[in-house]
Protein backbone atom coordinates (compact mmCIF):
# COMPACT_ATOMS: atom_id res chain seq x y z
CA UNK A 1 0.00 0.00 0.00
CA UNK A 2 1.27 3.49 -0.83
CA UNK A 3 2.48 5.48 2.15
CA UNK A 4 3.41 2.43 4.18
CA UNK A 5 6.87 1.20 4.96
CA UNK A 6 7.93 -2.39 4.21
CA UNK A 7 7.07 -3.46 7.76
CA UNK A 8 3.47 -2.27 7.31
CA UNK A 9 3.62 0.90 9.40
CA UNK A 10 2.36 4.19 8.05
CA UNK A 11 4.81 6.80 6.84
CA UNK A 12 5.18 10.14 8.60
CA UNK A 13 3.66 11.87 5.57
CA UNK A 14 0.62 9.58 5.69
CA UNK A 15 0.12 10.15 9.42
CA UNK A 16 0.42 13.91 8.99
CA UNK A 17 -2.00 13.93 6.05
CA UNK A 18 -4.57 11.93 8.06
CA UNK A 19 -4.24 14.25 11.06
CA UNK A 20 -4.71 17.33 8.87
CA UNK A 21 -7.63 15.89 6.93
CA UNK A 22 -9.51 15.30 10.17
CA UNK A 23 -9.49 19.07 10.81
CA UNK A 24 -11.29 21.16 8.17
CA UNK A 25 -10.06 24.38 9.80
CA UNK A 26 -6.44 23.30 9.29
CA UNK A 27 -7.15 22.47 5.66
CA UNK A 28 -8.58 25.96 5.15
CA UNK A 29 -5.68 27.64 6.94
CA UNK A 30 -3.18 25.70 4.81
CA UNK A 31 -5.06 26.66 1.63
CA UNK A 32 -4.99 30.31 2.67
CA UNK A 33 -1.30 30.18 3.58
CA UNK A 34 -1.80 31.44 7.13
CA UNK A 35 -0.14 28.60 9.04
CA UNK A 36 3.00 28.69 11.11
CA UNK A 37 4.51 25.43 9.84
CA UNK A 38 6.87 25.02 12.78
CA UNK A 39 4.15 25.45 15.40
CA UNK A 40 1.80 23.09 13.54
CA UNK A 41 4.61 20.54 13.16
CA UNK A 42 5.26 20.59 16.91
CA UNK A 43 1.55 20.12 17.63
CA UNK A 44 1.13 17.26 15.16
CA UNK A 45 4.38 15.57 16.15
CA UNK A 46 3.14 15.44 19.74
CA UNK A 47 -0.11 13.94 18.49
CA UNK A 48 1.22 11.30 16.10
CA UNK A 49 4.30 10.51 18.21
CA UNK A 50 6.31 9.51 15.16
CA UNK A 51 9.33 11.03 13.44
CA UNK A 52 11.08 14.28 14.11
CA UNK A 53 9.51 17.72 14.13
CA UNK A 54 11.51 18.53 10.99
CA UNK A 55 10.08 15.49 9.16
CA UNK A 56 6.56 16.46 10.19
CA UNK A 57 7.17 20.06 9.06
CA UNK A 58 8.44 18.87 5.67
CA UNK A 59 5.31 16.74 5.27
CA UNK A 60 3.08 19.70 6.17
CA UNK A 61 4.79 21.90 3.59
CA UNK A 62 4.37 19.25 0.87
CA UNK A 63 0.72 18.74 1.79
CA UNK A 64 0.15 22.50 1.87
CA UNK A 65 1.58 22.87 -1.63
CA UNK A 66 -0.70 20.11 -2.89
CA UNK A 67 -3.91 21.38 -1.32
CA UNK A 68 -3.29 25.08 -2.03
CA UNK A 69 -4.29 24.28 -5.60
CA UNK A 70 -7.81 23.44 -4.46
CA UNK A 71 -10.12 26.40 -4.94
CA UNK A 72 -12.95 25.80 -2.52
CA UNK A 73 -12.50 26.13 1.20
CA UNK A 74 -14.01 23.47 3.44
CA UNK A 75 -16.18 26.12 5.06
CA UNK A 76 -17.72 27.04 1.70
CA UNK A 77 -18.43 23.39 1.03
CA UNK A 78 -20.21 23.00 4.36
CA UNK A 79 -22.28 26.14 3.74
CA UNK A 80 -23.43 24.82 0.37
CA UNK A 81 -24.95 21.77 2.07
Secondary structure, DSSP 8 states (H G I E B T S, - for coil): -TTB-TTS-B-HHHHHHHHHHT-HHHHHHHHHT---HHHHHHHHHHHH--S-HHHHHHHHHHHHHHHTT--S-HHHHHHH-
